[in-house]
Amino acid sequence: MTILETATSRRTTRKYKQDPVSEDDIRYVLETIRQSPSGSNAQPWQVIIVDDLEVKKAIREASEEGEMAFYESISPERRKGYNAKGLSPSKPLLTEAPVLLVVLGDTTAPNYKPSVWVSIGFAILASEERGLSTVTYTPSDPVLVTVALSAPEGYLVEAILPLGYSDDPKPKEPRKPVEKFTQWNKGGHNSH
């Protein structure tokens, strides 16, 4: 598949089969992360591979604690919008997915965040190429998850990528046409 075909077939998955993910597929995703570009080639990321149920439970508990606080802080209208999309503070995907890739950023590296997020994009496409499904879960309180994982000092959880085979019947959500999000040369000019 081309990159465009891979990106087009990719869809968000929040429900997973219990089929194991091979170490070869995990290694492929990690090698793809390794090849992603980063500012000054700092490669300011660490990935914690989690397949132990007790560790996944700790991650889920920390994540849900942060989500509860977040949901309490938002407006009822926003909460209603999340609920309409099937989103809630409950994160069963964190214990149901066979593997979690927890991507951390080195907060001591200059401008680490953009580099880490490029690596996450590479990981998502590599997962799809291997027939695996994922979703980019960003904890509302990443510090809680970072502490639950005893992450190295100076690192902060940026995203958790549940990894497995989809058991989610939900179709891919529609994408905006290119013309809706592009301009030529300056903002506000849609013609070329």
C-alpha positions in Angstrom: 0.0 0.0 0.0 1.0 3.6 -0.6 1.1 6.0 2.4 -2.1 7.6 1.1 -3.8 4.2 0.9 -2.6 3.3 4.4 -3.8 6.7 5.8 -7.2 6.3 3.9 -7.8 2.8 5.3 -6.9 3.8 8.9 -9.7 4.4 11.3 -10.0 5.0 15.0 -10.5 1.8 17.1 -11.7 1.7 20.6 -12.6 -2.0 20.8 -10.1 -4.8 20.4 -10.1 -8.5 19.9 -8.0 -10.5 22.4 -5.7 -11.9 19.6 -2.1 -11.3 20.6 0.1 -8.9 18.7 3.3 -10.4 17.5 6.7 -9.1 18.7 7.7 -8.8 15.1 4.8 -6.3 14.5 5.6 -4.4 17.6 9.3 -4.2 16.5 8.2 -2.9 13.1 6.2 -0.1 14.7 9.2 0.8 16.9 11.6 0.7 14.0 9.3 3.1 12.2 9.3 5.4 15.2 13.1 5.3 15.2 13.2 6.5 11.6 10.9 9.5 12.2 12.4 13.0 11.9 13.1 15.1 15.0 14.5 18.6 15.7 18.3 18.5 15.8 17.9 14.7 15.5 17.3 14.7 19.3 14.9 11.7 19.0 13.3 13.0 22.3 11.0 10.0 22.9 10.8 6.9 24.9 8.2 4.1 24.4 7.0 1.8 27.2 5.5 -1.4 25.7 2.9 -2.7 28.1 1.3 -6.1 27.8 1.0 -7.0 31.5 -2.6 -6.7 32.7 -1.7 -5.3 36.1 0.3 -2.5 34.5 -2.5 -1.8 32.1 -4.9 -1.6 35.0 -2.7 0.9 36.7 -2.6 3.0 33.5 -6.3 2.8 33.2 -6.9 3.8 36.8 -4.6 6.8 36.5 -6.1 7.8 33.1 -9.7 7.5 34.4 -8.9 9.6 37.5 -7.6 12.4 35.2 -10.6 12.0 32.9 -13.1 12.3 35.7 -11.5 15.6 36.8 -11.5 16.8 33.2 -15.2 15.9 32.6 -16.1 17.7 35.9 -14.4 20.9 34.6 -16.0 21.2 31.2 -19.4 22.7 30.3 -22.5 20.6 30.2 -22.7 21.3 26.4 -19.2 20.0 25.8 -19.9 17.0 27.9 -23.1 16.3 26.0 -21.1 16.5 22.7 -18.5 14.0 24.0 -21.3 11.7 25.2 -23.0 11.9 21.7 -19.7 10.5 20.3 -19.6 7.7 22.8 -16.8 9.2 24.8 -16.7 9.2 28.6 -14.2 9.1 31.5 -14.3 5.3 31.3 -11.4 3.9 29.2 -11.8 0.1 28.9 -9.7 0.1 25.8 -6.6 0.6 28.0 -7.1 -2.9 29.6 -8.8 -4.6 26.6 -6.2 -3.9 23.9 -3.5 -6.6 23.9 -0.6 -4.1 23.9 -0.2 -0.4 24.9 2.5 1.7 23.4 3.0 4.5 25.9 4.9 7.3 24.1 6.8 9.7 26.4 8.5 13.0 25.5 11.8 14.1 26.9 10.8 17.5 28.4 14.4 18.6 28.7 14.9 18.5 24.9 14.2 21.8 23.1 10.8 21.8 21.2 10.4 18.0 22.0 6.6 18.0 21.5 6.5 18.4 17.7 9.1 15.7 17.2 7.3 13.2 19.5 4.0 13.8 17.7 5.6 13.2 14.3 6.9 9.8 15.7 3.3 9.0 16.9 2.0 9.7 13.4 4.7 7.3 12.0 3.6 4.7 14.5 0.0 5.0 13.6 0.7 4.4 9.9 3.1 1.6 10.6 0.4 -0.1 12.7 -2.1 0.2 10.0 0.3 -1.1 7.4 0.7 -4.3 9.6 -3.0 -4.7 9.8 -3.2 -3.5 13.4 -5.6 -0.9 14.8 -5.1 1.9 17.3 -6.3 5.2 18.6 -4.3 8.2 19.8 -5.4 8.4 23.4 -4.1 11.5 25.2 -4.6 11.4 28.9 -6.3 14.4 30.4 -3.7 14.4 33.2 -0.5 12.9 31.7 1.3 13.4 35.0 -0.9 10.8 36.7 0.0 8.2 34.1 3.6 9.1 34.0 3.8 8.6 37.8 1.8 5.3 37.6 4.5 4.0 35.1 7.5 5.2 37.1 8.7 6.9 33.9 12.2 8.2 33.7 12.8 11.6 35.2 12.3 14.4 32.7 9.8 12.4 30.6 6.1 13.0 30.3 3.4 10.8 28.7 2.3 12.3 25.4 0.0 9.6 24.1 -1.0 6.0 24.7 -1.5 3.9 21.5 -3.6 0.8 22.3 -2.5 -1.8 19.7 -4.4 -4.8 18.5 -6.9 -6.1 16.0 -10.1 -4.2 15.7 -13.4 -5.4 17.1 -14.9 -2.0 16.6 -17.8 -1.9 14.1 -17.8 1.9 13.9 -16.9 3.1 10.5 -14.2 5.7 9.8 -15.6 9.2 10.3 -15.8 11.4 7.2 -12.9 13.6 6.3 -13.0 17.2 5.1 -12.1 17.8 1.5 -8.7 19.2 0.9 -10.1 22.5 -0.3 -11.7 23.0 3.1 -8.4 23.2 5.0 -5.9 24.6 2.5 -5.0 28.0 1.1 -2.3 29.0 -1.2 0.5 31.4 -0.1 -1.6 33.2 2.6 -4.5 32.4 4.8 -7.9 33.1 3.4 -7.0 32.6 -0.3 -8.5 29.4 -1.7 -7.6 29.9 -5.3 -4.4 29.1 -7.0 
